Amino acid sequence: MIGSAIGGDGGDGGSGGTTGQGGTGGSGGSAGIGNSATAGSAVGGKGGAGGNGSVGGGGGLGGAASIVIDGSGNAIGGIGGAGGNGPGGGGTGGAGG
């Protein structure tokens, strides 16, 4: 039986409109433990995208993947969210898990 655990994705940051700064994207959820006799995997959630605004918001962090209790299993950190856009500058992308 194949076991897997996948962390939830972070929500996107809200728009800042024409004057406000875009919101920061939410962090991706940490993955739980994949446990299986044959194959297991754990994948961290994706970070949310930064909101757009006068200055773009930063992307959310990718979730960390926890240990897979299986010799052939994989633990994959989530990818960081993209930074938001804005005329005053773009937001920084989130780091991967």
N, C-alpha and C positions, 0 to 999 in steps of 0.2 A: 504494500500500500504506500502511496506517495503522500508525504506530508508537506505542507507548506504554510508559511505565515507571512502575510503581507501587511505592512503598516499603511494606515490611511493617508491620503494625500492632504497636504495643508491647503487651506482656503486662500483664494487670491486676495490681495490687498485692495481696499476700496479706492475709487478715483478721488483725487483731490480737487477736481474741477479746474477752473482756469487760474485760480489763485493759490489754492492749498497744495500741500505736498501729497503725493500719492501714498497710500497706506502700505505698510510692509506686508508682504505675503506671509501666510502662516507656515509654520514648520511642518514638515511631513512627520507622520507618526513613526515611532520605532517599531520594527517588526518583532514579533514574538519568536519563539523557538520552534523551528521545524524539526520534527522527530519522526523518523520512519525507519523501517528495517531495510528498505531498498533505496530510497532517495528522499532527500529533504531539501527544502530551500527556504530562505528567509530574505525578504526584500523590503527595504525601508521605503516609506512613503515619499512621494515627490513633494518638494517645497512649492508653496503657492507663488504665483507671479506677483511682482510688485505692482501697485496701482499707478495709473498715469495721473499726472498733475503738472503744476508749474515746475515741480521737480519730481522726477520719478521716484517711487518708493523702492526699497530694496527687496529682492526676492527672498522667499523663505528658505530655511535650511532643509536640506534633504534629511530624512529620518535615518537613524542608524539601524543596521541589521544586526540582530543578535546571533549568537552561536547556533549552528545547526548540529544536532547530535547525530551525525551520520558521516561516515568517511567519504562518501561520494557527494555530499550535499554542498550547497553553495550559500554564502551569505553575501548579499549585495546591498550596499548602501544606496539610499534614495538619491536622486539627482536634485540639485538645488533649483529653485525657481528663478525665472528670468527677472531682471530688474525692469521696473516701469520706465516709461518714456515721458519726457517733458521738455519744454523749451529752455528751462533753467538747468537741465542736465539729466542724464539718465540714472536710474537706480542701479546699484551694484547687484549682480546676480548672487543668489544664495550658494553657500558651500554644499558640496555633496556630503552624504552621510558616511 
